[in-house]
Amino acid sequence: MKTDKLNKDFWENNYTNNKIGWDIGTVSPPIENYFNQITDKKISILIPGAGNSYEAEFLFNKGFKNITVLDIAKQPLQNLQKRIPLFPANQLIQGNFFNHHKKYDIIIEQTFFCALNPELRLNYAKKMNDLLNDKGKLIGVLFNFPLTEVGPPFGGSLMEYKKTFSKYFYTKTLEICFNSIKPRQERELFIIFEKKNV
């Protein structure tokens, strides 16, 4: 696949035609486990490239209300609004992640990084740094399988991720997930990266 085809129309068509094999239909267990330990419900959270965003649904139902959901495609945002009619419409943003400007305490990574053209990975790391408050964290999962030209999803390795993120983040956690869903066992790395001031 030519990665320049990974545009708004590509993703809209995938949702329209239900070509969403990455969608597990529920919150990712590693992310659920992480937030079950967070007691401050006022923190600001961004979920970029959110898709149907079961993470947002889970968090909203747990009492987190300062959640911004961002996706380049309209359909998944509408899907979330149907599932949670009380979710504030102004916190559902259709747009390009790289054009987004706001600050957050936590950003959730869930099948967004792997959907981008791999040439954008350093730009992704820099943008994530820009969007976080001081001491802010990027948390979530990255795929742990060899990077090929075939995708999305595009894979990567622990060593590659260390190199990609080291300029902009302190690595707090970067390890194989112990609680991935069965099809992704040994193929996901759980990350907690803390913003560096650069």
Stockholm file with secondary structure:
# STOCKHOLM 1.0

chainA/1-198         MKTDKLNKDFWENNYTNNKIGWDIGTVSPPIENYFNQITDKKISILIPGAGNSYEAEFLFNKGFKNITVLDIAKQPLQNLQKRIPLFPANQLIQGNFFNHHKKYDIIIEQTFFCALNPELRLNYAKKMNDLLNDKGKLIGVLFNFPLTEVGPPFGGSLMEYKKTFSKYFYTKTLEICFNSIKPRQERELFIIFEKKNV
#=GR chainA/1-198 SS CCGGGCSHHHHHHHHHTTCCTTCCSSCCHHHHHHHTTCCCTTCCEEEETCTTCHHHHHHHHTTCCCEEEEESCSHHHHHHHHHCTTSCGGGEEESCGGGCCCCEEEEEEESSGGGSCGGGHHHHHHHHHHHEEEEEEEEEEEECBCCCSSCSSCCBCHHHHHHHHTTTEEEEEEEECSSCCGGGTTSEEEEEEEECCC
#=GC SS_cons         CCGGGCSHHHHHHHHHTTCCTTCCSSCCHHHHHHHTTCCCTTCCEEEETCTTCHHHHHHHHTTCCCEEEEESCSHHHHHHHHHCTTSCGGGEEESCGGGCCCCEEEEEEESSGGGSCGGGHHHHHHHHHHHEEEEEEEEEEEECBCCCSSCSSCCBCHHHHHHHHTTTEEEEEEEECSSCCGGGTTSEEEEEEEECCC
//
